[in-house]
Amino acid sequence: MIETHDISKVYKMGSQTVEALKTISISIDKGEYVAFMGPSGSGKSTLMNIIGCLDTPTNGAYILNNQNVSDLTENELAEIRNKEIGFVFQTFNLLPRASSLENVALPLIYAGYKKSEREEIAMEALNNVGLGTRYDHKPNELSGGQRQRVAIARALVNNPSIILADEPTGNLDTKTSYDIMELFQQLHDKGNSIIMVTHEDDIAHYAHRIIRLRDGVVETDVINENVTRPERQSV
């Protein structure tokens, strides 16, 4: 589903050149649950942005679902982001004046759904993350964990082939973090492909494969033999 062939990423910062990625080649199959780890500056967020079509490689090729996306236009990349990829961010990125239902329905506006269809699909997504009763609440009326659930529902609403989660528990307390990771595990059990960036070992061990980056290259790429699977909770 995902293949990168010797991709690199170079940024120009004034007179300086920063090589964020150096010849990265990885393959991620449909249905995998992968964590990217590494210290600050390792390149993990840059790699996530390229996989999410938020950025393009300087060199090399990126293949997503058998399509070479390395040289697509910005409009074509935007279409892929809306149809193929669901994003979950550390800061939730919810519209503050919009209800949970409206936030979740937002990607469906760009996909061309009618209002009645948007509301029905968004409501189902909220029910799937246990927040159907909070459909009319705005972000400031929700806890951090509830806001992240809304963000996850929004990521799922277009039935994307990949869920990308960038530090999804970074702004949450320990118990809420584990609740959110349990939700990700349930999504993976249903067949969703999940790729997340995290700097926390305990969070990374929910993934079935851990790719560690350092100085823009893959340091290790291993199957996680000790996947964390907490006791089931209702969501």
N, CA, C and O of each residue as an XYZ file, in Angstrom:
940
protein
N       0.823     -1.203      0.000
C       0.000      0.000      0.000
C       0.862      1.259      0.000
O       0.575      2.211     -0.725
N       1.933      1.263      0.825
C       2.856      2.401      0.905
C       4.263      1.919      0.585
O       4.749      0.953      1.172
N       4.911      2.600     -0.351
C       6.308      2.297     -0.661
C       7.054      3.604     -0.860
O       6.602      4.484     -1.591
N       8.197      3.723     -0.206
C       9.081      4.845     -0.501
C      10.384      4.277     -1.044
O      10.958      3.351     -0.471
N      10.840      4.841     -2.153
C      12.049      4.354     -2.819
C      13.116      5.446     -2.783
O      13.079      6.404     -3.556
N      14.063      5.276     -1.869
C      15.205      6.197     -1.769
C      14.768      7.663     -1.708
O      15.347      8.522     -2.374
N      13.734      7.935     -0.896
C      13.293      9.328     -0.818
C      14.211     10.120      0.118
O      14.710      9.608      1.121
N      14.408     11.365     -0.244
C      15.146     12.294      0.605
C      14.364     13.591      0.652
O      13.517     13.854     -0.202
N      14.658     14.407      1.670
C      14.010     15.711      1.787
C      15.037     16.719      2.254
O      15.648     16.563      3.311
N      15.221     17.768      1.440
C      16.185     18.815      1.743
C      15.442     20.140      1.860
O      14.657     20.497      0.981
N      15.687     20.859      2.936
C      15.091     22.175      3.139
C      16.177     23.241      3.022
O      17.303     23.054      3.484
N      15.822     24.350      2.404
C      16.698     25.511      2.353
C      16.254     26.496      3.427
O      15.113     26.958      3.413
N      17.138     26.817      4.347
C      16.852     27.765      5.421
C      17.879     28.877      5.343
O      18.938     28.817      5.968
N      17.535     29.921      4.541
C      18.505     30.983      4.300
C      19.670     30.436      3.495
O      19.488     29.880      2.413
N      20.847     30.598      4.028
C      22.043     30.094      3.331
C      22.354     28.651      3.718
O      23.283     28.047      3.182
N      21.572     28.097      4.656
C      21.822     26.736      5.127
C      20.970     25.722      4.390
O      19.860     26.026      3.952
N      21.492     24.526      4.258
C      20.758     23.395      3.688
C      20.596     22.333      4.772
O      21.579     21.889      5.366
N      19.362     21.932      5.023
C      19.067     20.924      6.038
C      18.547     19.674      5.347
O      17.528     19.712      4.657
N      19.255     18.565      5.538
C      18.844     17.293      4.953
C      18.036     16.521      5.994
O      18.595     15.828      6.843
N      16.704     16.652      5.913
C      15.822     16.047      6.920
C      15.703     14.537      6.745
O      15.621     13.801      7.729
N      15.694     14.075      5.498
C      15.637     12.645      5.204
C      16.732     12.300      4.200
O      17.029     13.077      3.292
N      17.330     11.114      4.380
C      18.406     10.659      3.501
C      18.066      9.253      3.007
O      18.153      8.293      3.772
N      17.685      9.125      1.756
C      17.447      7.830      1.093
C      16.671      6.842      1.972
O      17.195      5.804      2.375
N      15.422      7.185      2.256
C      14.545      6.306      3.038
C      13.786      5.375      2.106
O      13.113      5.831      1.182
N      13.892      4.071      2.345
C      13.134      3.072      1.588
C      12.411      2.162      2.580
O      13.035      1.388      3.307
N      11.086      2.274      2.593
C      10.281      1.412      3.458
C       9.057      0.948      2.691
O       8.672      1.550      1.688
N       8.448     -0.129      3.172
C       7.205     -0.647      2.594
C       6.248     -0.979      3.739
O       6.619     -1.668      4.690
N       5.033     -0.489      3.640
C       4.017     -0.740      4.665
C       2.788     -1.318      3.977
O       2.238     -0.705      3.062
N       2.359     -2.496      4.417
C       1.245     -3.194      3.782
C      -0.098     -2.745      4.353
O      -0.175     -2.171      5.439
N      -1.129     -3.020      3.604
C      -2.497     -2.739      4.047
C      -2.768     -3.473      5.352
O      -2.447     -4.655      5.480
N      -3.359     -2.777      6.324
C      -3.730     -3.383      7.588
C      -2.640     -3.384      8.639
O      -2.864     -3.884      9.741
N      -1.464     -2.840      8.341
C      -0.401     -2.794      9.345
C      -0.643     -1.687     10.369
O      -1.379     -0.733     10.116
N      -0.011     -1.838     11.519
C      -0.061     -0.849     12.601
C       1.392     -0.532     12.932
O       2.084     -1.336     13.557
N       1.850      0.644     12.510
C       3.270      0.992     12.549
C       3.481      2.254     13.370
O       2.692      3.195     13.289
N       4.551      2.270     14.162
C       4.951      3.470     14.892
C       6.290      3.958     14.367
O       7.223      3.173     14.196
N       6.380      5.264     14.110
C       7.653      5.914     13.809
C       8.174      6.532     15.101
O       7.471      7.300     15.757
N       9.402      6.196     15.459
C      10.017      6.755     16.651
C      11.359      7.391     16.294
O      11.922      7.144     15.228
N      11.851      8.215     17.215
C      13.154      8.830     17.017
C      13.246     10.129     17.769
O      12.222     10.728     18.096
N      14.459     10.582     18.053
C      14.640     11.845     18.768
C      14.226     13.028     17.903
O      13.996     12.882     16.703
N      14.134     14.191     18.518
C      13.847     15.409     17.769
C      14.886     15.602     16.668
O      16.087     15.489     16.912
N      14.414     15.896     15.449
C      15.328     16.071     14.330
C      15.691     14.790     13.604
O      16.528     14.803     12.701
N      15.068     13.681     13.989
C      15.397     12.394     13.360
C      14.786     12.243     11.973
O      15.256     11.440     11.167
N      13.731     13.022     11.694
C      13.070     12.928     10.398
C      11.722     12.248     10.428
O      11.080     12.104      9.388
N      11.274     11.822     11.609
C      10.023     11.058     11.670
C       8.807     11.883     11.256
O       7.926     11.370     10.566
N       8.745     13.136     11.660
C       7.609     13.972     11.273
C       7.661     14.326      9.791
O       6.622     14.408      9.136
N       8.865     14.536      9.259
C       9.008     14.796      7.825
C       8.531     13.599      7.017
O       7.832     13.758      6.016
N       8.912     12.398      7.453
C       8.465     11.184      6.768
C       6.955     11.049      6.852
O       6.311     10.689      5.866
N       6.378     11.333      8.020
C       4.924     11.282      8.179
C       4.243     12.274      7.232
O       3.231     11.943      6.613
N       4.788     13.480      7.117
C       4.193     14.488      6.242
C       4.225     14.066      4.777
O       3.285     14.335      4.030
N       5.300     13.408      4.367
C       5.377     12.924      2.984
C       4.372     11.809      2.754
O       3.679     11.798      1.737
N       4.286     10.869      3.690
C       3.322      9.779      3.555
C       1.896     10.321      3.530
O       1.031      9.781      2.841
N       1.655     11.402      4.292
C       0.327     12.004      4.332
C       0.060     12.985      3.207
O      -0.981     13.641      3.198
N       0.982     13.100      2.253
C       0.851     14.010      1.110
C       0.727     15.466      1.541
O       0.135     16.280      0.832
N       1.286     15.794      2.706
C       1.376     17.178      3.142
C       2.674     17.815      2.643
O       2.839     19.035      2.682
N       3.583     16.973      2.177
C       4.862     17.430      1.658
C       5.293     16.447      0.570
O       4.742     15.351      0.466
N       6.258     16.832     -0.221
C       6.755     15.958     -1.285
C       8.256     15.756     -1.114
O       8.946     16.649     -0.623
N       8.768     14.600     -1.511
C      10.210     14.355     -1.369
C      11.011     15.179     -2.362
O      10.530     15.500     -3.449
N      12.227     15.518     -1.983
C      13.139     16.216     -2.896
C      13.629     15.262     -3.978
O      13.742     15.635     -5.146
N      13.915     14.038     -3.579
C      14.340     12.991     -4.519
C      13.668     11.682     -4.147
O      13.168     11.523     -3.034
N      13.661     10.746     -5.086
C      13.064      9.449     -4.837
C      11.596      9.420     -5.207
O      11.047     10.410     -5.691
N      10.957      8.273     -4.977
C       9.559      8.075     -5.353
C       8.744      7.597     -4.167
O       9.211      6.801     -3.351
N       7.522      8.094     -4.086
C       6.568      7.652     -3.062
C       5.353      7.063     -3.777
O       4.687      7.745     -4.557
N       5.075      5.796     -3.503
C       3.964      5.084     -4.128
C       2.898      4.822     -3.065
O       3.173      4.196     -2.041
N       1.688      5.302     -3.315
C       0.554      5.088     -2.413
C      -0.548      4.379     -3.186
O      -1.057      4.896     -4.180
N      -0.910      3.182     -2.714
C      -1.948      2.390     -3.397
C      -1.685      2.301     -4.901
O      -2.569      2.529     -5.726
N      -0.443      1.961     -5.222
C       0.004      1.736     -6.609
C       0.042      3.000     -7.461
O       0.155      2.912     -8.684
N      -0.050      4.156     -6.848
C       0.030      5.421     -7.589
C       1.252      6.200     -7.140
O       1.468      6.382     -5.942
N       2.059      6.664     -8.099
C       3.220      7.471     -7.787
C       2.758      8.890     -7.506
O       2.348      9.611     -8.415
N       2.828      9.291     -6.223
C       2.319     10.611     -5.838
C       3.433     11.654     -5.742
O       3.184     12.802     -5.374
N       4.650     11.254     -6.071
C       5.796     12.151     -5.878
C       5.696     13.426     -6.703
O       6.172     14.479     -6.278
N       5.080     13.339     -7.882
C       5.093     14.478     -8.798
C       3.699     15.039     -9.075
O       3.495     15.713    -10.084
N       2.733     14.766     -8.185
C       1.375     15.260     -8.397
C       1.277     16.749     -8.082
O       2.089     17.294     -7.335
N       0.278     17.393     -8.659
C       0.028     18.805     -8.369
C      -0.570     18.950     -6.972
O      -0.993     17.967     -6.365
N      -0.603     20.185     -6.468
C      -1.160     20.426     -5.138
C      -2.640     20.052     -5.085
O      -3.103     19.524     -4.074
N      -3.382     20.314     -6.146
C      -4.797     19.934     -6.171
C      -4.974     18.423     -6.132
O      -5.869     17.910     -5.460
N      -4.123     17.721     -6.852
C      -4.186     16.252     -6.855
C      -3.803     15.698     -5.484
O      -4.402     14.733     -5.010
N      -2.815     16.303     -4.858
C      -2.428     15.873     -3.510
C      -3.567     16.113     -2.519
O      -3.821     15.285     -1.645
N      -4.253     17.259     -2.660
C      -5.362     17.573     -1.761
C      -6.478     16.546     -1.906
O      -7.105     16.164     -0.918
N      -6.725     16.102     -3.121
C      -7.767     15.095     -3.350
C      -7.400     13.766     -2.698
O      -8.254     13.097     -2.116
N      -6.132     13.388     -2.798
C      -5.681     12.152     -2.160
C      -5.796     12.264     -0.637
O      -6.240     11.328      0.029
N      -5.392     13.422     -0.090
C      -5.494     13.619      1.361
C      -6.929     13.459      1.834
O      -7.171     12.875      2.891
N      -7.875     13.966      1.071
C      -9.273     13.928      1.498
C      -9.885     12.538      1.362
O     -10.734     12.152      2.165
N      -9.458     11.784      0.347
C     -10.085     10.488      0.071
C      -9.359      9.314      0.706
O      -9.991      8.343      1.121
N      -8.032      9.397      0.785
C      -7.244      8.221      1.149
C      -6.697      8.245      2.576
O      -6.347      7.198      3.122
N      -6.619      9.445      3.190
C      -5.870      9.573      4.435
C      -6.698     10.281      5.495
O      -7.300     11.322      5.233
N      -6.724      9.709      6.694
C      -7.349     10.361      7.837
C      -6.274     10.808      8.810
O      -5.414     10.015      9.195
N      -6.317     12.085      9.215
C      -5.278     12.654     10.066
C      -5.783     12.840     11.496
O      -6.899     13.308     11.722
N      -4.934     12.461     12.459
C      -5.187     12.732     13.874
C      -3.963     13.461     14.413
O      -2.844     12.953     14.337
N      -4.183     14.667     14.963
C      -3.066     15.511     15.391
C      -3.007     15.631     16.911
O      -4.009     15.445     17.602
N      -1.833     15.941     17.410
C      -1.630     16.142     18.846
C      -2.524     17.254     19.380
O      -3.033     17.155     20.497
N      -2.719     18.306     18.599
C      -3.480     19.473     19.058
C      -4.940     19.426     18.617
O      -5.647     20.428     18.718
N      -5.397     18.277     18.132
C      -6.792     18.005     17.772
C      -7.227     18.724     16.488
O      -7.881     18.123     15.636
N      -6.863     20.024     16.346
C      -7.201     20.795     15.142
C      -8.705     20.833     14.857
O      -9.136     20.680     13.715
N      -9.487     21.038     15.908
C     -10.935     21.174     15.747
C     -11.309     22.643     15.605
O     -10.634     23.519     16.146
N     -12.390     22.909     14.874
C     -12.894     24.273     14.752
C     -13.596     24.652     16.050
O     -14.557     23.983     16.432
N     -13.153     25.705     16.745
C     -13.657     25.990     18.094
C     -15.125     26.357     18.154
O     -15.775     26.106     19.169
N     -15.666     26.944     17.096
C     -17.062     27.389     17.129
C     -18.030     26.382     16.524
O     -19.235     26.624     16.457
N     -17.494     25.258     16.088
C     -18.322     24.227     15.466
C     -18.601     23.103     16.453
O     -17.784     22.817     17.328
N     -19.748     22.475     16.311
C     -20.105     21.339     17.166
C     -19.281     20.118     16.783
O     -18.593     20.115     15.762
N     -19.357     19.084     17.610
C     -18.666     17.827     17.288
C     -19.132     17.298     15.943
O     -18.318     16.874     15.122
N     -20.430     17.320     15.716
C     -20.986     16.815     14.458
C     -20.452     17.614     13.270
O     -20.071     17.042     12.249
N     -20.426     18.928     13.411
C     -19.943     19.783     12.320
C     -18.455     19.568     12.053
O     -18.022     19.570     10.901
N     -17.676     19.383     13.113
C     -16.249     19.122     12.934
C     -16.021     17.810     12.200
O     -15.193     17.734     11.292
N     -16.750     16.787     12.592
C     -16.574     15.478     11.958
C     -17.030     15.511     10.503
O     -16.443     14.840      9.655
N     -18.066     16.281     10.211
C     -18.628     16.329      8.856
C     -17.789     17.150      7.883
O     -18.016     17.095      6.674
N     -16.831     17.907      8.391
C     -16.093     18.842      7.544
C     -15.472     18.193      6.303
O     -15.626     18.741      5.211
N     -14.775     17.045      6.415
C     -14.194     16.451      5.199
C     -15.244     16.072      4.163
O     -14.943     16.006      2.971
N     -16.472     15.823      4.605
C     -17.529     15.413      3.674
C     -18.011     16.583      2.827
O     -18.542     16.384      1.735
N     -17.828     17.814      3.332
C     -18.171     18.995      2.535
C     -17.301     19.022      1.293
O     -17.792     19.212      0.180
N     -15.983     18.827      1.495
C     -15.050     18.849      0.371
C     -15.275     17.658     -0.567
O     -14.933     17.714     -1.749
N     -15.850     16.587     -0.029
C     -16.116     15.411     -0.856
C     -17.424     15.537     -1.627
O     -17.739     14.680     -2.453
N     -18.198     16.608     -1.364
C     -19.391     16.876     -2.161
C     -20.683     16.251     -1.669
O     -21.651     16.176     -2.425
N     -20.724     15.796     -0.412
C     -21.953     15.208      0.123
C     -22.980     16.292      0.449
O     -22.619     17.413      0.807
N     -24.270     15.943      0.322
C     -25.340     16.839      0.739
C     -25.376     16.911      2.262
O     -24.857     16.024      2.940
N     -25.990     17.969      2.801
C     -25.991     18.189      4.246
C     -26.598     17.016      5.006
O     -26.043     16.579      6.014
N     -27.730     16.502      4.533
C     -28.386     15.389      5.236
C     -27.495     14.154      5.252
O     -27.449     13.427      6.245
N     -26.785     13.920      4.145
C     -25.869     12.777      4.076
C     -24.685     12.997      5.008
O     -24.257     12.078      5.706
N     -24.156     14.220      5.016
C     -23.018     14.529      5.887
C     -23.368     14.265      7.346
O     -22.591     13.645      8.072
N     -24.526     14.732      7.771
C     -24.914     14.591      9.170
C     -25.106     13.127      9.547
O     -24.745     12.712     10.648
N     -25.671     12.354      8.639
C     -25.891     10.926      8.921
C     -24.567     10.178      9.052
O     -24.378      9.392      9.981
N     -23.654     10.429      8.115
C     -22.359      9.741      8.137
C     -21.534     10.190      9.338
O     -20.897      9.367      9.996
N     -21.541     11.508      9.631
C     -20.772     12.038     10.759
C     -21.310     11.500     12.076
O     -20.538     11.206     12.988
N     -22.631     11.370     12.182
C     -23.229     10.842     13.408
C     -22.805      9.389     13.631
O     -22.534      8.977     14.760
N     -22.753      8.640     12.571
C     -22.313      7.243     12.685
C     -20.854      7.186     13.148
O     -20.493      6.345     13.971
N     -20.022      8.080     12.617
C     -18.614      8.111     13.024
C     -18.478      8.476     14.498
O     -17.649      7.901     15.204
N     -19.283      9.425     14.968
C     -19.249      9.790     16.389
C     -19.714      8.631     17.260
O     -19.134      8.380     18.317
N     -20.743      7.928     16.832
C     -21.206      6.761     17.592
C     -20.122      5.701     17.670
O     -19.992      5.013     18.682
N     -19.340      5.567     16.599
C     -18.292      4.546     16.561
C     -17.157      4.826     17.545
O     -16.431      3.910     17.932
N     -17.003      6.095     17.951
C     -15.973      6.415     18.939
C     -16.584      6.733     20.311
O     -15.907      7.253     21.198
N     -17.860      6.417     20.465
C     -18.507      6.563     21.762
C     -18.921      7.964     22.133
O     -19.078      8.267     23.315
N     -19.104      8.836     21.142
C     -19.440     10.226     21.451
C     -20.735     10.688     20.777
O     -20.931     11.884     20.560
N     -21.609      9.749     20.451
C     -22.859     10.117     19.801
C     -23.709     11.061     20.630
O     -24.424     11.897     20.077
N     -23.643     10.938     21.948
C     -24.457     11.808     22.804
C     -23.876     13.205     22.934
O     -24.518     14.089     23.502
N     -22.664     13.421     22.412
C     -22.022     14.733     22.504
C     -21.966     15.435     21.146
O     -21.128     16.308     20.924
N     -22.849     15.053     20.261
C     -22.785     15.558     18.888
C     -22.939     17.072     18.793
O     -22.420     17.693     17.866
N     -23.662     17.677     19.767
C     -23.912     19.116     19.692
C     -22.971     19.931     20.577
O     -23.135     21.145     20.702
N     -21.985     19.270     21.195
C     -21.039     19.970     22.064
C     -19.895     20.565     21.243
O     -19.409     19.940     20.300
N     -19.469     21.771     21.607
C     -18.308     22.398     20.987
C     -17.038     21.946     21.712
O     -17.118     21.452     22.837
N     -15.875     22.106     21.089
C     -14.633     21.605     21.698
C     -14.395     22.068     23.128
O     -13.902     21.291     23.947
N     -14.737     23.330     23.453
C     -14.485     23.813     24.820
C     -15.423     23.209     25.848
O     -15.274     23.450     27.046
N     -16.394     22.422     25.384
C     -17.326     21.734     26.281
C     -16.961     20.261     26.439
O     -17.705     19.490     27.045
N     -15.810     19.880     25.889
C     -15.368     18.489     25.924
C     -14.029     18.377     26.638
O     -13.250     19.330     26.667
N     -13.768     17.210     27.213
C     -12.455     16.939     27.803
C     -11.441     16.702     26.686
O     -11.807     16.563     25.518
N     -10.151     16.658     27.064
C      -9.113     16.406     26.069
C      -9.310     15.075     25.362
O      -9.153     14.984     24.144
N      -9.649     14.053     26.115
C      -9.868     12.741     25.510
C     -11.058     12.734     24.569
O     -11.021     12.093     23.518
N     -12.122     13.451     24.947
C     -13.296     13.532     24.079
C     -12.983     14.298     22.802
O     -13.451     13.932     21.723
N     -12.189     15.365     22.922
C     -11.800     16.112     21.727
C     -10.975     15.231     20.784
O     -11.132     15.305     19.565
N     -10.099     14.400     21.351
C      -9.319     13.518     20.489
C     -10.213     12.471     19.822
O      -9.960     12.078     18.684
N     -11.244     12.025     20.514
C     -12.193     11.087     19.901
C     -12.933     11.738     18.733
O     -13.166     11.104     17.704
N     -13.300     13.009     18.905
C     -13.921     13.741     17.799
C     -12.958     13.804     16.616
O     -13.355     13.597     15.469
N     -11.682     14.092     16.910
C     -10.677     14.156     15.847
C     -10.514     12.801     15.154
O     -10.319     12.747     13.940
N     -10.591     11.723     15.909
C     -10.491     10.386     15.325
C     -11.717     10.096     14.459
O     -11.593      9.529     13.374
N     -12.898     10.485     14.938
C     -14.107     10.306     14.128
C     -13.997     11.066     12.821
O     -14.372     10.553     11.766
N     -13.482     12.295     12.884
C     -13.285     13.088     11.662
C     -12.310     12.382     10.718
O     -12.511     12.389      9.504
N     -11.256     11.772     11.268
C     -10.271     11.071     10.446
C     -10.882      9.859      9.750
O     -10.448      9.472      8.665
N     -11.892      9.265     10.382
C     -12.490      8.040      9.846
C     -13.668      8.285      8.913
O     -14.113      7.368      8.223
N     -14.184      9.532      8.886
C     -15.491      9.765      8.272
C     -15.500      9.496      6.769
O     -16.546      9.157      6.216
N     -14.368      9.638      6.105
C     -14.295      9.365      4.663
C     -13.850      7.943      4.352
O     -13.557      7.612      3.203
N     -13.802      7.099      5.390
C     -13.365      5.714      5.219
C     -12.020      5.638      4.499
O     -11.910      4.993      3.456
N     -10.989      6.300      5.055
C      -9.691      6.361      4.376
C      -8.963      5.024      4.422
O      -9.275      4.158      5.240
N      -7.990      4.872      3.533
C      -7.207      3.640      3.541
C      -6.136      3.666      4.624
O      -5.647      2.616      5.039
N      -5.767      4.868      5.088
C      -4.717      5.012      6.103
C      -5.154      6.023      7.147
O      -5.741      7.055      6.820
N      -4.861      5.717      8.418
C      -4.993      6.693      9.491
C      -3.588      7.088      9.920
O      -2.793      6.234     10.314
N      -3.277      8.387      9.846
C      -1.987      8.910     10.288
C      -2.192      9.672     11.589
O      -3.006     10.594     11.647
N      -1.469      9.299     12.620
C      -1.622      9.926     13.939
C      -0.279     10.500     14.378
O       0.679      9.760     14.602
N      -0.219     11.826     14.497
C       1.019     12.514     14.878
C       0.960     12.870     16.356
O       0.260     13.805     16.747
N       1.698     12.122     17.182
C       1.703     12.312     18.639
C       0.267     12.395     19.174
O      -0.091     13.387     19.810
N      -0.563     11.366     18.926
C      -1.990     11.472     19.245
C      -2.301     11.567     20.734
O      -3.412     11.943     21.109
N      -1.338     11.231     21.585
C      -1.571     11.313     23.035
C      -0.722     12.395     23.681
O      -0.649     12.473     24.907
N      -0.082     13.227     22.874
C       0.880     14.199     23.398
C       0.296     15.203     24.367
O       1.006     15.689     25.248
N      -1.002     15.533     24.227
C      -1.632     16.524     25.103
C      -2.595     15.897     26.101
O      -3.458     16.585     26.647
N      -2.455     14.598     26.345
C      -3.401     13.895     27.198
C      -2.699     13.317     28.429
O      -1.505     13.018     28.400
N      -3.472     13.168     29.512
C      -2.908     12.534     30.697
C      -2.759     11.033     30.456
O      -3.231     10.506     29.449
N      -2.102     10.357     31.389
C      -1.744      8.948     31.173
C      -2.962      8.061     30.961
O      -2.991      7.276     30.013
N      -3.961      8.167     31.819
C      -5.136      7.306     31.695
C      -5.860      7.564     30.376
O      -6.243      6.623     29.681
N      -6.046      8.840     30.029
C      -6.734      9.169     28.786
C      -5.923      8.702     27.585
O      -6.490      8.263     26.585
N      -4.599      8.795     27.680
C      -3.735      8.304     26.601
C      -3.978      6.823     26.342
O      -4.097      6.393     25.195
N      -4.049      6.051     27.419
C      -4.271      4.615     27.257
C      -5.664      4.333     26.698
O      -5.837      3.391     25.924
N      -6.658      5.135     27.080
C      -8.007      4.973     26.522
C      -7.991      5.217     25.009
O      -8.612      4.473     24.250
N      -7.279      6.262     24.580
C      -7.209      6.572     23.152
C      -6.454      5.473     22.403
O      -6.834      5.113     21.289
N      -5.399      4.944     22.997
C      -4.658      3.874     22.330
C      -5.484      2.598     22.250
O      -5.357      1.830     21.296
N      -6.323      2.374     23.243
C      -7.239      1.236     23.158
C      -8.204      1.416     21.993
O      -8.531      0.454     21.298
N      -8.660      2.647     21.781
C      -9.543      2.919     20.648
C      -8.811      2.654     19.330
O      -9.381      2.052     18.421
N      -7.556      3.096     19.216
C      -6.774      2.812     18.015
C      -6.648      1.302     17.795
O      -6.726      0.824     16.663
N      -6.454      0.557     18.887
C      -6.332     -0.896     18.746
C      -7.614     -1.505     18.200
O      -7.574     -2.409     17.365
N      -8.749     -1.007     18.673
C     -10.022     -1.503     18.168
C     -10.200     -1.168     16.688
O     -10.735     -1.969     15.922
N      -9.748      0.020     16.297
C      -9.820      0.393     14.882
C      -8.931     -0.517     14.041
O      -9.311     -0.927     12.945
N      -7.746     -0.829     14.561
C      -6.855     -1.733     13.841
C      -7.461     -3.128     13.749
O      -7.362     -3.781     12.710
N      -8.088     -3.586     14.829
C      -8.728     -4.904     14.814
C      -9.813     -4.996     13.744
O     -10.112     -6.081     13.244
N     -10.401     -3.845     13.398
C     -11.445     -3.811     12.357
C     -10.864     -3.720     10.955
O     -11.608     -3.705      9.974
N      -9.534     -3.658     10.852
C      -8.893     -3.672      9.542
C      -8.287     -2.371      9.087
O      -7.757     -2.297      7.978
N      -8.347     -1.321      9.921
C      -7.757     -0.040      9.537
C      -6.231     -0.104      9.584
O      -5.653     -0.725     10.476
N      -5.590      0.543      8.619
C      -4.136      0.705      8.624
C      -3.801      1.952      9.434
O      -4.373      3.017      9.200
N      -2.879      1.828     10.385
C      -2.546      2.939     11.274
C      -1.041      3.168     11.271
O      -0.255      2.234     11.431
N      -0.655      4.427     11.087
C       0.744      4.829     11.205
C       0.785      6.006     12.158
O       0.100      7.007     11.947
N       1.588      5.893     13.209
C       1.652      7.002     14.167
C       3.094      7.390     14.450
O       4.014      6.574     14.385
N       3.253      8.671     14.768
C       4.524      9.202     15.249
C       4.409      9.369     16.754
O       3.435      9.937     17.246
N       5.394      8.879     17.483
C       5.407      9.083     18.926
C       6.848      9.049     19.428
O       7.708      8.399     18.834
N       7.097      9.748     20.516
C       8.417      9.673     21.151
C       8.345      8.875     22.446
O       9.337      8.754     23.165
N       7.152      8.324     22.743
C       6.943      7.607     23.993
C       6.973      6.095     23.763
O       6.186      5.566     22.977
N       7.872      5.414     24.443
C       8.005      3.964     24.256
C       6.731      3.211     24.609
O       6.352      2.276     23.904
N       6.062      3.607     25.694
C       4.873      2.862     26.092
C       3.757      3.001     25.061
O       2.975      2.070     24.871
N       3.672      4.146     24.396
C       2.677      4.332     23.344
C       3.083      3.569     22.085
O       2.236      2.954     21.436
N       4.361      3.602     21.735
C       4.841      2.895     20.538
C       4.567      1.399     20.620
O       4.365      0.747     19.595
N       4.559      0.856     21.822
C       4.396     -0.592     21.950
C       2.962     -1.074     21.741
O       2.692     -2.271     21.838
N       2.051     -0.163     21.457
C       0.737     -0.588     20.975
C       0.817     -0.998     19.507
O      -0.013     -1.773     19.031
N       1.807     -0.484     18.797
C       1.965     -0.805     17.374
C       2.574     -2.192     17.208
O       3.245     -2.698     18.107
N       2.335     -2.793     16.061
C       2.837     -4.133     15.782
C       4.203     -4.104     15.099
O       4.866     -5.132     14.960
N       4.609     -2.907     14.675
C       5.909     -2.733     14.019
C       6.434     -1.359     14.413
O       5.689     -0.379     14.403
N       7.704     -1.286     14.756
C       8.295     -0.028     15.208
C       9.492      0.306     14.316
O      10.452     -0.461     14.229
N       9.418      1.467     13.655
C      10.504      1.952     12.805
C      11.148      3.134     13.516
O      10.502      4.155     13.753
N      12.426      2.987     13.855
C      13.162      4.063     14.538
C      14.047      4.792     13.540
O      14.798      4.183     12.779
N      13.935      6.115     13.567
C      14.754      6.945     12.698
C      15.774      7.720     13.517
O      15.548      8.034     14.686
N      16.882      8.015     12.892
C      17.908      8.852     13.510
C      18.691      9.544     12.391
O      19.152      8.900     11.448
N      18.831     10.863     12.513
C      19.598     11.646     11.533
C      19.147     11.403     10.099
O      19.963     11.354      9.179
N      17.824     11.249      9.918
C      17.278     11.158      8.571
C      17.347      9.801      7.909
O      17.044      9.685      6.722
N      17.740      8.759      8.649
C      17.788      7.408      8.089
C      17.068      6.441      9.030
O      16.868      6.733     10.209
N      16.686      5.288      8.486
C      16.068      4.247      9.307
C      17.157      3.550     10.101
O      18.070      2.952      9.531
N      17.053      3.631     11.425
C      18.037      2.991     12.301
C      17.672      1.527     12.528
O      18.522      0.645     12.407
N      16.396      1.271     12.860
C      15.912     -0.098     13.024
C      14.471     -0.178     12.528
O      13.741      0.813     12.548
N      14.076     -1.356     12.088
C      12.720     -1.616     11.609
C      12.375     -3.028     12.065
O      12.786     -4.009     11.445
N      11.610     -3.122     13.162
C      11.406     -4.435     13.780
C       9.922     -4.701     14.047
O       9.128     -3.784     14.256
N       9.586     -5.970     14.033
C       8.259     -6.403     14.465
C       8.219     -6.362     15.986
O       9.143     -6.841     16.645
N       7.175     -5.804     16.537
C       7.015     -5.719     17.985
C       6.446     -7.026     18.515
O       5.275     -7.342     18.302
N       7.286     -7.775     19.205
C       6.864     -9.083     19.723
C       6.051     -8.966     21.008
O       5.446     -9.944     21.449
N       6.030     -7.785     21.611
C       5.332     -7.604     22.888
C       4.317     -6.469     22.783
O       4.398     -5.464     23.489
N       3.356     -6.662     21.875
C       2.337     -5.640     21.650
C       1.523     -5.426     22.924
O       1.069     -6.383     23.551
N       1.346     -4.163     23.298
C       0.524     -3.833     24.459
C      -0.934     -3.956     24.081
O      -1.402     -3.279     23.166
N      -1.650     -4.808     24.773
C      -3.081     -4.978     24.535
C      -3.787     -4.904     25.879
O      -3.948     -5.926     26.547
N      -4.213     -3.703     26.291
C      -4.829     -3.552     27.601
C      -6.196     -4.215     27.675
O      -6.780     -4.595     26.660
N      -6.678     -4.341     28.872
C      -8.001     -4.903     29.089
C      -9.023     -4.075     28.346
O      -8.972     -2.845     28.363
N      -9.966     -4.760     27.685
C     -10.963     -4.082     26.881
C     -11.805     -3.118     27.719
O     -12.164     -3.398     28.863
N     -12.099     -1.986     27.110
C     -12.972     -1.010     27.734
C     -14.062     -0.642     26.744
O     -13.857     -0.735     25.534
N     -15.198     -0.232     27.234
C     -16.245      0.244     26.362
C     -15.887      1.646     25.883
O     -15.320      2.434     26.639
N     -16.215      1.960     24.633
C     -15.915      3.280     24.077
C     -17.177      3.906     23.506
O     -17.133      5.023     22.990
